[in-house]
Structure formats: structure tokens, C-alpha cells
């Protein structure tokens, strides 16, 4: 059986765990809460790219994405950033849910799993 590899382990969460050929990312949130939904989404997607690279994989191997958006009125703006980012021909299964987020300035949080 494979060992679990954890990245950026904190007292409460790890940013990512890799096990048995799958990378599991914690919810990624924007660094700059003052940006609009498109800017926040782009920041989150860039953070996902960096974590996936550390695991030896990339966005073309995402198995599932879960998007938590504060206000569905921002759906089009989020999709604009998503569509510019997603790997052509490799759009993953995705769920988008309106949700309250941990900080009021956050407009989006994204969780992904990816094959390594």
C-alpha cells in the first residue's frame, strides 16, 4: 500500500495529500479579497496549478472540481476565468454550489482531485 504524502501541513489542514496516484487539494481561496470574481477565480486557479505541479500533475488530469461561489450572480464572471484556464479537451466534471465562505471578502473557493 502507498504512503500518504502531505504538503504544507498545518495544525488544522494540509493544502494537499497524494495517495495511490490521486492528488486531493484542500479548498483553494483567493489571496486578494478585493478583486472581483474573475480576478479571485484566476488567483485560485493559479494556486491550483502550483499545487498540482508540486504533485507532478496538471489541470489536464483533474478528476473532479467542486466550486463554491458566494453569489450565483457572479457565475458568468467565474466561468470567464474558468473557461480561459481549463485545458482544452480536458474539462473535468464540475459541481458549482452557492455557499457562505469562511471570510466575507472571499467570493470563491475551489476543491479539486487529480490523477498523478
C-alpha positions as CSV (number, residue, x, y, z in Angstrom):
1,X,0.0,0.0,0.0
2,X,1.2,3.5,-0.8
3,X,2.1,6.1,1.8
4,X,0.1,9.3,2.1
5,X,2.2,12.3,1.2
6,X,1.1,15.6,2.6
7,X,2.0,19.1,1.5
8,X,2.1,22.3,3.6
9,X,0.9,20.6,6.7
10,X,-0.6,22.9,9.3
11,X,-2.2,22.5,12.7
12,X,-5.7,22.2,11.1
13,X,-5.3,21.3,7.4
14,X,-2.8,20.2,4.7
15,X,-3.0,22.0,1.4
16,X,-2.8,18.7,-0.5
17,X,-2.5,15.0,0.1
18,X,-1.4,12.5,-2.5
19,X,-2.3,8.8,-2.2
20,X,-2.5,5.9,-4.6
21,X,-2.0,8.1,-7.6
22,X,-4.5,10.8,-6.7
23,X,-3.9,14.3,-5.5
24,X,-6.5,15.7,-3.2
25,X,-6.4,19.5,-2.8
26,X,-7.9,21.5,0.1
27,X,-10.2,24.3,-0.8
28,X,-8.2,27.0,-2.5
29,X,-9.2,30.6,-1.9
30,X,-8.0,33.9,-3.3
31,X,-5.1,35.8,-1.7
32,X,-6.6,39.2,-2.6
33,X,-10.2,39.6,-1.4
34,X,-10.6,43.0,-3.0
35,X,-10.6,41.6,-6.6
36,X,-13.8,40.9,-8.5
37,X,-15.0,37.3,-9.1
38,X,-13.0,36.9,-12.3
39,X,-9.8,38.1,-10.6
40,X,-10.4,35.9,-7.5
41,X,-11.1,32.9,-9.7
42,X,-7.9,33.4,-11.7
43,X,-5.9,33.6,-8.4
44,X,-7.5,30.4,-7.1
45,X,-6.9,28.6,-10.4
46,X,-3.2,29.7,-10.4
47,X,-2.9,28.3,-6.8
48,X,-4.4,25.0,-8.1
49,X,-1.9,24.9,-10.9
50,X,1.0,25.4,-8.5
51,X,-0.1,22.6,-6.1
52,X,-0.8,20.2,-9.0
53,X,2.7,20.8,-10.3
54,X,4.2,20.0,-6.9
55,X,2.4,16.7,-7.1
56,X,3.8,16.0,-10.6
57,X,0.5,16.5,-12.4
58,X,-1.5,19.3,-14.1
59,X,-5.0,20.6,-14.8
60,X,-5.5,18.2,-17.7
61,X,-5.7,15.4,-15.2
62,X,-8.3,16.8,-12.9
63,X,-10.8,14.1,-12.0
64,X,-13.4,16.4,-10.3
65,X,-13.8,20.1,-9.4
66,X,-16.1,21.5,-6.8
67,X,-16.7,25.2,-7.0
68,X,-18.2,27.1,-4.0
69,X,-19.3,30.6,-5.0
70,X,-20.6,33.2,-2.7
71,X,-23.2,34.7,-5.1
72,X,-24.5,33.0,-8.1
73,X,-24.9,36.4,-9.7
74,X,-21.1,36.0,-10.2
75,X,-21.5,32.7,-12.1
76,X,-20.7,34.3,-15.5
77,X,-17.6,36.1,-14.2
78,X,-16.3,32.9,-12.6
79,X,-16.9,31.0,-15.8
80,X,-15.0,33.6,-17.8
81,X,-11.9,32.8,-15.8
82,X,-12.6,29.1,-15.7
83,X,-13.1,28.9,-19.5
84,X,-9.8,30.7,-20.1
85,X,-8.0,28.3,-17.8
86,X,-9.4,24.9,-18.4
87,X,-7.3,22.5,-20.5
88,X,-8.9,22.2,-24.0
89,X,-10.5,18.8,-24.4
90,X,-10.0,18.0,-20.7
91,X,-12.8,19.9,-19.0
92,X,-13.3,17.9,-15.8
93,X,-16.6,17.0,-14.1
94,X,-17.6,20.0,-12.0
95,X,-20.2,21.0,-9.5
96,X,-20.9,24.6,-8.6
97,X,-22.7,25.5,-5.4
98,X,-23.7,28.8,-3.8
99,X,-22.3,28.9,-0.3
100,X,-21.3,31.2,2.5
101,X,-17.5,31.2,2.7
102,X,-15.2,31.5,5.8
103,X,-14.2,35.1,5.1
104,X,-16.7,37.8,3.9
105,X,-14.3,39.1,1.2
106,X,-13.9,35.7,-0.5
107,X,-16.2,35.2,-3.5
108,X,-15.0,31.7,-4.4
109,X,-13.4,28.5,-3.2
110,X,-12.4,25.6,-5.4
111,X,-11.6,22.0,-4.4
112,X,-10.1,19.6,-7.0
113,X,-8.9,16.0,-7.1
114,X,-6.5,15.0,-9.9
115,X,-4.7,11.9,-11.2
116,X,-1.0,11.9,-10.6
